[in-house]
């Protein structure tokens, strides 16, 4: 699988001092780390909301070589609640990108937006606005979708539903998804996990592999998912052999 995004020896202010990062095409990657480690700034840089002189390669092209209109077809970025909609209704906003709502009927029903179409977007709840942002981004069929910090607005079950839905979209449309979060439990639903601290990647790999590095993760103040934390401790005492995420299977394993 080839890389669709590459940052090599990347510098930006006091946040990134020689960051090296690559994102595989068609992957679903979680980026995590403590507060103020640069997660949102990285989303802004990749979406070109923040411009730098550094070389960032997107689809084997320098990010600054894309025309703005062209780039919008490559990357869509959702930083919750940053878009200002004025008096626009949800229906009017969708019609800026599509000719018929039938094209997105399933998304509207899934996100429970189908009954809100005539409402002014500014009168929607924060959650409804963010879900609308996701639909608007997906309508444009980007090659890469960036989503920042859903864990501040949705509970764990809601985020799980959103992530599972995005995984289906990813499979159907072969898009690359990058999601930032402070909740490592979310990463278990994705393909790859990158953990940032002090301007660099300190851990990366499959979520299960990364999350077993409990000492490093605890040191930077992140919380391990409960079942991973329990499994790591039980493995240390040779009570189980592998990481087990299902509570019932864990009980069965311990009673063997």
Backbone bond lengths (Angstrom), bond angles and torsions (degrees), N, CA, C in turn:
res aa  C-N    CA-C-N  psi(-1)  N-CA   C-N-CA  omega(-1)  CA-C   N-CA-C  phi
1 X - - - 1.461 - - 1.531 109.15 -
2 X 1.338 117.85 125.98 1.458 121.32 -174.90 1.524 111.49 -82.96
3 X 1.326 115.65 160.91 1.464 121.02 177.81 1.524 110.02 -80.92
4 X 1.341 116.34 135.13 1.456 120.79 177.23 1.521 110.78 -102.47
5 X 1.333 116.87 -22.09 1.468 123.10 177.17 1.516 108.35 -132.86
6 X 1.322 116.37 134.99 1.466 120.40 176.19 1.531 110.28 -142.10
7 X 1.325 115.71 128.66 1.458 122.88 170.72 1.521 106.51 -117.64
8 X 1.321 116.59 125.88 1.459 120.83 -177.54 1.522 109.49 -123.79
9 X 1.334 115.83 121.49 1.463 121.57 179.24 1.534 109.88 49.91
10 X 1.330 115.27 52.71 1.465 122.66 -172.71 1.527 111.03 -87.06
11 X 1.332 115.43 131.59 1.467 121.51 179.01 1.528 109.38 -121.30
12 X 1.327 115.67 139.10 1.465 120.50 173.57 1.522 109.67 -154.85
13 X 1.323 115.16 112.83 1.457 122.52 178.95 1.524 110.47 45.55
14 X 1.347 116.27 -131.85 1.472 118.17 -179.71 1.522 112.19 -102.07
15 X 1.336 116.75 11.45 1.467 120.49 -176.71 1.522 112.33 -91.19
16 X 1.318 116.77 -50.94 1.457 120.86 -175.44 1.516 109.91 -117.92
17 X 1.310 115.55 122.11 1.458 122.02 -177.73 1.531 109.38 -124.52
18 X 1.335 115.06 75.24 1.457 119.76 -179.73 1.516 113.13 91.24
19 X 1.341 116.97 38.41 1.468 121.96 -179.33 1.520 110.46 -71.07
20 X 1.326 116.07 131.98 1.468 122.71 173.40 1.524 108.30 -118.63
21 X 1.324 116.73 121.72 1.468 120.29 -176.10 1.521 109.68 -148.38
22 X 1.312 116.30 138.52 1.461 120.87 173.89 1.520 109.14 -133.60
23 X 1.321 115.65 142.51 1.466 122.84 179.86 1.519 108.39 -121.08
24 X 1.309 116.47 127.02 1.460 121.16 -178.25 1.530 111.54 -75.67
25 X 1.311 115.45 143.34 1.462 122.12 176.40 1.528 110.51 -60.50
26 X 1.331 115.83 136.09 1.471 124.23 177.46 1.534 113.39 66.52
27 X 1.325 117.36 17.95 1.463 119.79 177.11 1.525 109.98 -92.77
28 X 1.329 115.74 164.25 1.465 122.86 172.05 1.528 105.11 -116.79
29 X 1.324 115.89 105.38 1.460 121.80 -172.33 1.522 110.69 -110.92
30 X 1.322 116.21 135.25 1.450 122.36 172.65 1.524 108.83 -102.45
31 X 1.330 115.97 132.83 1.457 121.49 173.06 1.523 107.88 -113.64
32 X 1.330 116.17 124.22 1.459 120.32 -178.43 1.524 109.67 -131.77
33 X 1.307 114.71 174.29 1.456 121.13 179.94 1.507 109.41 157.71
34 X 1.321 118.19 169.59 1.467 120.95 -179.63 1.523 111.11 -66.14
35 X 1.326 116.25 167.14 1.463 120.57 176.82 1.527 110.57 -56.71
36 X 1.320 115.06 144.41 1.468 122.26 176.91 1.527 113.53 66.90
37 X 1.336 116.64 24.81 1.471 118.96 177.14 1.522 111.64 -91.16
38 X 1.349 117.30 -3.92 1.458 120.34 175.56 1.516 116.03 105.89
39 X 1.329 118.20 12.06 1.467 120.15 -176.75 1.533 111.79 -61.43
40 X 1.323 116.56 -52.11 1.465 119.74 -178.76 1.519 111.11 -67.44
41 X 1.326 117.49 -39.01 1.466 120.93 177.00 1.523 110.71 -58.98
42 X 1.327 116.73 -40.42 1.459 120.83 178.08 1.526 110.48 -62.31
43 X 1.333 117.72 -41.08 1.464 120.73 176.76 1.530 111.00 -61.58
44 X 1.326 116.41 -41.10 1.465 120.50 179.40 1.540 111.09 -64.81
45 X 1.330 115.73 -38.55 1.474 119.98 179.60 1.523 110.61 -67.44
46 X 1.336 116.79 -45.20 1.458 120.13 -179.05 1.530 112.11 -66.48
47 X 1.329 116.77 -29.70 1.468 120.06 179.42 1.524 112.31 -88.22
48 X 1.326 116.43 -2.72 1.465 124.29 -179.57 1.524 112.71 68.71
49 X 1.315 116.48 17.82 1.467 119.28 169.92 1.532 109.02 -69.42
50 X 1.341 115.21 -33.89 1.462 122.10 173.06 1.522 107.85 -111.21
51 X 1.317 116.69 123.54 1.462 121.96 -177.39 1.528 109.71 -97.96
52 X 1.322 116.77 135.32 1.461 121.65 175.74 1.524 109.45 -130.65
53 X 1.325 115.37 165.13 1.469 120.78 177.14 1.526 111.61 -87.31
54 X 1.336 116.52 -6.48 1.456 120.38 -179.45 1.525 110.45 -69.28
55 X 1.312 115.50 155.19 1.462 119.96 175.56 1.530 109.42 -85.78
56 X 1.318 114.77 118.52 1.464 122.14 173.72 1.523 106.00 -119.73
57 X 1.308 117.09 120.59 1.458 121.12 -176.64 1.532 110.45 -95.54
58 X 1.325 115.15 124.11 1.461 122.90 175.71 1.523 107.43 -121.91
59 X 1.309 116.98 118.96 1.464 120.86 -177.39 1.528 110.73 53.75
60 X 1.334 115.34 40.96 1.465 123.36 177.11 1.525 113.19 65.49
61 X 1.334 116.59 21.55 1.464 121.41 174.49 1.517 109.40 -126.46
62 X 1.330 116.26 147.46 1.458 120.78 174.90 1.525 108.48 -63.48
63 X 1.312 116.66 132.74 1.461 122.31 -176.76 1.525 112.14 -55.47
64 X 1.334 116.53 -32.80 1.461 120.50 -177.28 1.528 113.34 -81.27
65 X 1.332 117.95 -3.59 1.461 121.86 177.96 1.527 112.77 -86.42
66 X 1.330 116.36 -13.29 1.467 120.13 -179.75 1.526 110.35 -78.62
67 X 1.337 117.21 139.08 1.450 120.71 166.86 1.528 108.21 -70.10
68 X 1.326 117.64 149.04 1.465 120.69 -175.15 1.526 111.83 -58.93
69 X 1.323 117.42 -43.90 1.463 120.18 179.45 1.526 110.98 -62.75
70 X 1.301 115.86 -40.70 1.463 121.11 178.97 1.519 110.36 -65.49
71 X 1.329 116.34 -39.51 1.453 120.19 -175.46 1.528 112.06 -67.53
72 X 1.328 116.32 -31.06 1.462 119.37 178.13 1.517 112.74 -63.61
73 X 1.335 116.32 -22.85 1.468 119.81 177.09 1.520 111.81 -84.69
74 X 1.332 115.53 -14.36 1.465 120.12 179.21 1.514 110.85 -91.66
75 X 1.329 116.60 -47.97 1.469 121.33 -175.04 1.522 110.64 -127.68
76 X 1.317 115.21 132.69 1.463 122.71 167.98 1.529 107.48 -118.63
77 X 1.318 115.85 135.40 1.469 120.63 -176.29 1.521 110.31 -124.56
78 X 1.318 115.97 131.26 1.463 121.70 177.37 1.524 108.76 -112.37
79 X 1.320 115.43 105.70 1.457 121.54 168.81 1.516 104.66 -108.65
80 X 1.326 118.25 106.35 1.465 122.28 -166.68 1.522 114.77 -46.69
81 X 1.345 113.77 131.39 1.464 124.05 169.53 1.512 114.21 69.35
82 X 1.328 118.98 14.34 1.461 119.70 179.85 1.522 113.06 -87.02
83 X 1.330 117.42 -15.89 1.469 120.19 -179.63 1.531 109.23 -83.78
84 X 1.344 117.10 136.69 1.459 122.12 177.02 1.526 108.23 -102.50
85 X 1.352 116.95 122.63 1.462 121.14 -174.33 1.528 113.66 -104.86
86 X 1.317 119.60 -6.07 1.464 123.10 -177.06 1.531 110.34 55.62
87 X 1.349 115.84 -128.78 1.473 120.49 -176.59 1.527 112.51 -96.84
88 X 1.319 117.68 8.05 1.462 121.73 -175.91 1.526 111.18 -60.95
89 X 1.333 116.71 135.96 1.457 119.17 172.35 1.519 108.50 -82.25
90 X 1.301 115.04 161.88 1.457 120.05 179.86 1.529 110.23 -60.82
91 X 1.320 116.50 -42.57 1.464 121.01 179.63 1.525 110.90 -60.68
92 X 1.340 117.24 -46.00 1.462 121.23 179.91 1.524 111.19 -61.17
93 X 1.321 116.36 -39.08 1.459 120.05 -179.94 1.520 110.85 -64.93
94 X 1.337 117.23 -43.80 1.462 120.66 179.62 1.537 111.28 -62.69
95 X 1.349 116.53 -37.70 1.461 119.84 -177.61 1.529 112.76 -70.80
96 X 1.310 118.10 -7.72 1.459 120.25 172.64 1.524 111.25 -70.71
97 X 1.347 115.77 -19.47 1.472 120.29 -173.00 1.522 113.67 -118.76
98 X 1.332 117.69 -20.08 1.468 120.51 -177.03 1.524 109.64 -136.41
99 X 1.333 116.03 163.13 1.470 121.23 -179.88 1.524 112.43 -93.38
100 X 1.334 115.99 -25.12 1.466 119.76 -177.76 1.525 110.08 -143.50
101 X 1.334 116.14 138.16 1.461 120.06 178.61 1.524 111.79 -70.06
102 X 1.325 116.07 -13.87 1.469 118.71 177.29 1.521 111.08 -62.18
103 X 1.325 116.36 -25.84 1.464 121.01 179.59 1.531 111.82 -64.10
104 X 1.322 116.12 -26.59 1.473 119.61 -176.08 1.533 111.56 -122.61
105 X 1.317 115.23 22.31 1.468 120.02 -176.15 1.525 112.30 -55.49
106 X 1.329 116.74 -44.05 1.472 119.62 -178.38 1.526 111.83 -64.80
107 X 1.337 116.53 -39.81 1.468 119.26 178.61 1.523 110.98 -65.71
108 X 1.326 116.65 -41.85 1.462 120.24 -179.77 1.523 111.26 -61.33
109 X 1.325 115.93 -41.93 1.464 119.85 179.23 1.518 111.18 -68.88
110 X 1.323 116.75 -42.55 1.464 119.76 -178.47 1.524 111.10 -61.13
111 X 1.330 116.69 -43.79 1.464 120.67 -178.02 1.525 112.97 -88.67
112 X 1.354 115.76 4.97 1.473 122.06 178.17 1.525 112.02 57.74
113 X 1.329 115.03 40.55 1.463 120.33 179.32 1.525 112.04 -102.18
114 X 1.330 116.99 -8.75 1.462 120.64 -173.44 1.525 113.21 -64.35
115 X 1.328 117.33 -23.42 1.470 120.41 179.48 1.530 112.43 -96.03
116 X 1.315 116.39 4.90 1.466 120.53 -176.40 1.522 112.07 -114.11
117 X 1.326 117.65 9.27 1.456 121.48 -169.90 1.523 114.06 -61.96
118 X 1.321 117.85 -31.15 1.467 119.88 -177.25 1.528 112.49 -91.26
119 X 1.315 117.66 -0.44 1.454 120.46 179.87 1.528 110.69 -82.13
120 X 1.318 115.54 146.03 1.462 119.85 172.75 1.525 108.29 -66.52
121 X 1.320 116.76 134.85 1.461 119.90 -175.63 1.523 111.48 -60.68
122 X 1.327 116.68 -34.52 1.467 118.44 -178.30 1.537 112.14 -67.12
123 X 1.333 116.83 -14.56 1.466 120.73 178.63 1.528 112.75 -97.11
124 X 1.324 117.14 1.96 1.458 120.25 176.14 1.526 109.55 -79.14
125 X 1.319 116.27 162.16 1.461 119.75 174.82 1.529 109.15 -72.61
126 X 1.326 115.84 165.56 1.468 120.22 178.56 1.525 110.99 -56.71
127 X 1.331 117.08 -43.75 1.462 120.60 -179.88 1.522 111.08 -62.71
128 X 1.334 116.52 -43.36 1.471 120.14 -179.11 1.528 111.20 -64.76
129 X 1.326 116.73 -37.13 1.468 119.95 178.56 1.528 110.22 -65.82
130 X 1.324 117.20 -43.30 1.470 120.35 -179.66 1.528 110.66 -64.55
131 X 1.324 116.70 -42.36 1.468 119.79 177.36 1.527 110.41 -62.83
132 X 1.329 116.47 -37.04 1.468 120.48 176.00 1.523 110.25 -63.75
133 X 1.345 116.67 -40.66 1.462 120.74 177.04 1.529 110.99 -59.32
134 X 1.336 116.35 -40.97 1.461 120.23 179.76 1.530 110.39 -63.40
135 X 1.332 116.18 -45.35 1.470 119.84 179.73 1.527 110.28 -62.75
136 X 1.329 117.84 -45.35 1.466 121.70 -179.83 1.531 110.74 -59.60
137 X 1.321 115.71 -40.64 1.470 119.53 178.27 1.526 110.87 -65.21
138 X 1.321 117.44 -44.83 1.464 121.41 -177.41 1.527 112.13 -68.46
139 X 1.348 116.75 -33.04 1.460 120.57 177.85 1.524 110.59 -55.22
140 X 1.320 116.03 -34.71 1.460 121.03 -174.56 1.532 113.19 -81.71
141 X 1.338 115.72 0.18 1.464 123.25 174.25 1.534 112.80 49.52
142 X 1.321 116.26 59.10 1.463 119.32 -179.07 1.523 111.46 -72.92
143 X 1.309 115.09 160.63 1.462 120.35 172.10 1.524 110.18 -77.19
144 X 1.328 115.65 -33.81 1.466 122.24 -178.00 1.521 108.65 -130.12
145 X 1.337 116.57 133.14 1.463 122.46 176.62 1.519 108.77 -117.38
146 X 1.333 116.26 124.99 1.459 122.37 177.85 1.530 108.28 -109.20
147 X 1.332 116.29 131.56 1.472 120.40 178.78 1.517 108.79 -132.46
148 X 1.319 116.30 124.17 1.455 121.70 -175.17 1.526 111.93 -107.44
149 X 1.330 115.98 123.83 1.459 121.50 159.68 1.530 116.18 61.48
150 X 1.328 118.25 49.19 1.468 120.05 175.69 1.518 112.33 -67.09
151 X 1.343 116.96 -22.88 1.463 119.38 -173.64 1.527 112.98 -67.72
152 X 1.327 117.83 -12.95 1.468 120.06 176.97 1.524 112.22 -80.54
153 X 1.353 117.11 -12.45 1.456 119.93 -172.82 1.529 114.12 -123.73
154 X 1.334 117.01 -22.74 1.459 120.39 -175.91 1.521 109.97 -123.26
155 X 1.329 116.24 145.94 1.461 118.68 177.17 1.527 109.64 -77.49
156 X 1.330 116.39 176.14 1.461 120.61 -172.26 1.526 112.20 -61.81
157 X 1.325 117.63 -42.62 1.467 120.17 -179.69 1.530 111.06 -65.86
158 X 1.333 116.47 -39.76 1.468 119.94 178.85 1.528 110.57 -64.92
159 X 1.326 116.14 -42.29 1.465 119.13 179.37 1.523 111.01 -64.57
160 X 1.319 116.57 -38.13 1.463 120.02 178.44 1.525 110.82 -60.32
161 X 1.321 116.78 -43.56 1.463 120.61 178.85 1.527 111.03 -62.34
162 X 1.336 116.28 -43.65 1.465 120.44 -179.96 1.525 110.63 -63.55
163 X 1.335 116.45 -45.79 1.465 120.61 -178.57 1.521 110.95 -63.25
164 X 1.336 117.32 -43.76 1.466 120.57 179.36 1.532 110.54 -62.49
165 X 1.331 116.89 -38.36 1.458 120.53 177.25 1.527 110.32 -64.52
166 X 1.328 116.67 -44.32 1.461 120.83 179.63 1.526 111.50 -64.10
167 X 1.309 117.41 -33.00 1.465 120.56 177.44 1.521 110.74 -63.83
168 X 1.326 116.89 -38.21 1.460 120.39 177.22 1.527 110.80 -67.22
169 X 1.331 115.66 -41.67 1.467 120.16 177.24 1.527 110.17 -61.73
170 X 1.325 115.68 -42.29 1.466 121.22 179.53 1.532 110.87 -59.20
171 X 1.325 114.71 -44.44 1.465 119.47 -178.76 1.529 111.50 -65.92
172 X 1.322 116.07 -41.29 1.467 120.37 -176.50 1.528 112.30 -72.53
173 X 1.340 116.45 -34.78 1.464 120.10 -171.78 1.523 113.79 -112.68
174 X 1.330 117.18 0.28 1.463 122.57 178.54 1.526 111.52 52.81
175 X 1.331 115.96 53.44 1.455 119.90 176.74 1.532 109.50 -106.03
176 X 1.310 114.93 159.80 1.458 122.19 176.77 1.520 107.97 -99.95
177 X 1.326 116.90 130.83 1.465 120.90 -178.23 1.530 109.26 -119.68
178 X 1.323 115.48 132.48 1.460 121.58 174.78 1.522 107.39 -123.79
179 X 1.318 116.23 127.14 1.462 121.87 -176.47 1.525 109.51 -127.26
180 X 1.320 117.42 132.76 1.461 119.86 173.77 1.522 109.37 -101.36
181 X 1.322 115.85 147.60 1.454 120.48 179.61 1.523 110.04 -163.20
182 X 1.324 115.47 155.39 1.465 120.58 170.75 1.524 110.98 -96.20
183 X 1.341 116.03 -5.97 1.463 120.75 -177.24 1.530 109.89 -101.37
184 X 1.315 115.87 105.67 1.460 120.52 -175.83 1.522 112.94 -67.42
185 X 1.310 116.99 -19.12 1.459 119.80 178.06 1.531 110.71 -61.05
186 X 1.336 116.58 -34.14 1.465 120.49 179.54 1.522 111.81 -62.27
187 X 1.325 116.17 -32.38 1.467 119.85 -176.01 1.520 112.44 -64.02
188 X 1.329 116.89 -24.05 1.466 120.61 -178.05 1.526 112.04 -64.57
189 X 1.333 116.53 -17.08 1.462 120.92 179.56 1.521 111.77 -92.19
190 X 1.338 117.06 -2.98 1.463 120.57 -174.84 1.526 111.00 -113.67
191 X 1.339 115.87 177.93 1.468 121.24 -172.80 1.520 113.63 -84.92
192 X 1.329 115.64 -33.55 1.465 119.32 -168.07 1.516 109.07 -146.58
193 X 1.324 116.47 145.99 1.467 121.76 -178.66 1.520 110.03 -128.28
194 X 1.331 115.10 128.74 1.462 122.48 174.98 1.519 107.89 -118.74
195 X 1.324 117.09 128.69 1.463 120.94 177.33 1.522 109.06 -114.25
196 X 1.337 114.79 124.69 1.457 122.25 -179.78 1.526 110.67 -101.23
197 X 1.313 115.44 148.11 1.462 121.37 169.35 1.522 108.55 -161.87
198 X 1.318 114.92 134.26 1.463 121.76 178.59 1.531 112.28 52.60
199 X 1.337 114.85 43.49 1.458 120.10 171.98 1.509 116.33 77.97
200 X 1.323 117.34 14.70 1.465 118.89 179.97 1.521 109.97 -147.77
201 X 1.322 115.26 165.48 1.463 120.41 174.76 1.523 108.20 -83.08
202 X 1.330 116.22 122.97 1.463 119.10 177.94 1.529 112.33 -101.27
203 X 1.330 116.16 -22.54 1.462 120.53 176.69 1.524 108.37 -148.72
204 X 1.331 116.91 143.88 1.458 120.53 171.47 1.522 109.69 -158.83
205 X 1.329 114.65 154.04 1.459 120.50 -179.42 1.515 109.54 147.51
206 X 1.326 116.52 -165.48 1.461 118.96 176.22 1.533 107.61 -63.83
207 X 1.343 118.04 144.48 1.463 119.98 -176.63 1.529 113.84 -52.01
208 X 1.319 117.97 -43.90 1.461 120.43 -178.78 1.525 111.37 -61.71
209 X 1.324 117.42 -41.87 1.465 120.86 179.46 1.520 111.05 -65.00
210 X 1.331 116.25 -45.96 1.466 120.72 -177.58 1.524 110.98 -65.20
211 X 1.315 117.04 -43.73 1.465 120.66 -173.82 1.521 113.39 -69.38
212 X 1.314 117.07 -12.36 1.465 118.75 175.33 1.529 112.17 -78.59
213 X 1.324 116.48 -8.89 1.472 120.31 176.94 1.529 108.50 -84.59
214 X 1.326 115.53 62.75 1.459 120.75 -170.10 1.525 113.89 -63.78
215 X 1.311 118.11 -35.83 1.469 119.67 -178.95 1.526 111.41 -63.24
216 X 1.326 116.59 -44.70 1.462 121.01 179.78 1.525 110.92 -65.49
217 X 1.324 116.28 -43.26 1.466 120.59 -178.50 1.517 111.39 -66.57
218 X 1.314 117.10 -43.78 1.468 119.98 178.69 1.526 111.46 -64.57
219 X 1.312 116.54 -34.31 1.464 121.00 -176.93 1.525 111.95 -62.97
220 X 1.340 117.47 -34.00 1.468 119.46 -178.76 1.532 111.75 -92.64
221 X 1.328 117.42 4.92 1.455 120.94 171.98 1.513 116.40 90.06
222 X 1.329 117.63 12.13 1.459 120.21 175.26 1.533 109.57 -89.50
223 X 1.322 115.67 152.84 1.461 121.17 -177.62 1.528 110.33 -103.96
224 X 1.316 115.96 126.34 1.462 120.33 177.51 1.526 110.51 -70.50
225 X 1.331 117.72 146.35 1.466 119.61 170.65 1.528 109.69 -55.84
226 X 1.310 117.03 141.51 1.468 121.31 -172.84 1.519 112.60 -53.65
227 X 1.346 117.28 -49.07 1.460 119.58 -175.46 1.527 111.99 -68.12
228 X 1.322 116.84 -32.69 1.466 119.44 176.12 1.510 110.00 -67.94
229 X 1.323 116.24 -45.57 1.468 121.19 179.86 1.524 110.44 -59.21
230 X 1.333 116.43 -45.66 1.462 121.13 179.32 1.530 110.52 -63.31
231 X 1.321 116.73 -44.55 1.462 120.41 -179.17 1.522 111.75 -61.71
232 X 1.334 116.73 -42.70 1.464 120.65 179.93 1.534 110.09 -60.59
233 X 1.329 116.31 -43.57 1.468 120.01 -179.97 1.531 111.34 -65.49
234 X 1.332 116.38 -41.53 1.462 119.70 179.64 1.529 111.35 -68.34
235 X 1.334 116.50 -34.29 1.467 119.88 175.40 1.521 111.10 -64.38
236 X 1.313 116.23 -38.00 1.470 120.46 179.32 1.526 111.37 -60.67
237 X 1.346 115.82 -29.81 1.461 120.49 178.77 1.530 112.12 -97.23
238 X 1.337 116.17 12.33 1.469 122.39 178.52 1.523 112.91 58.18
239 X 1.339 116.40 31.13 1.461 120.13 178.84 1.524 111.89 -89.94
240 X 1.315 116.60 -23.30 1.467 121.32 173.29 1.522 107.74 -139.40
241 X 1.329 115.34 164.95 1.468 119.74 -176.60 1.521 113.37 -103.66
242 X 1.332 117.10 -26.27 1.461 120.59 -174.74 1.527 110.35 -133.57
243 X 1.328 115.41 165.27 1.463 120.65 175.54 1.526 108.56 -72.45
244 X 1.315 116.65 128.09 1.460 122.11 -178.86 1.529 109.26 -119.62
245 X 1.330 116.91 122.10 1.457 121.22 -176.99 1.521 113.13 -97.16
246 X 1.327 116.69 -12.45 1.462 120.75 -178.91 1.531 109.86 -98.11
247 X 1.324 117.10 124.50 1.469 121.11 -175.62 1.531 111.78 -62.90
248 X 1.316 116.96 -41.52 1.463 119.81 -178.06 1.526 111.49 -66.05
249 X 1.335 115.80 -41.92 1.466 118.32 178.10 1.530 110.85 -67.32
250 X 1.319 116.02 -32.35 1.465 119.94 176.75 1.527 110.45 -62.21
251 X 1.334 115.74 -45.29 1.467 120.05 179.09 1.530 110.39 -61.76
252 X 1.335 115.67 -44.30 1.468 119.32 179.02 1.534 111.40 -60.47
253 X 1.331 115.64 -40.79 1.458 120.39 -179.57 1.530 111.01 -64.07
254 X 1.317 116.68 -40.94 1.461 120.68 -178.01 1.526 112.10 -71.93
255 X 1.334 116.97 -24.66 1.466 119.68 -178.53 1.530 112.16 -89.67
256 X 1.311 116.64 -1.43 1.474 118.35 179.65 1.516 110.50 -66.14
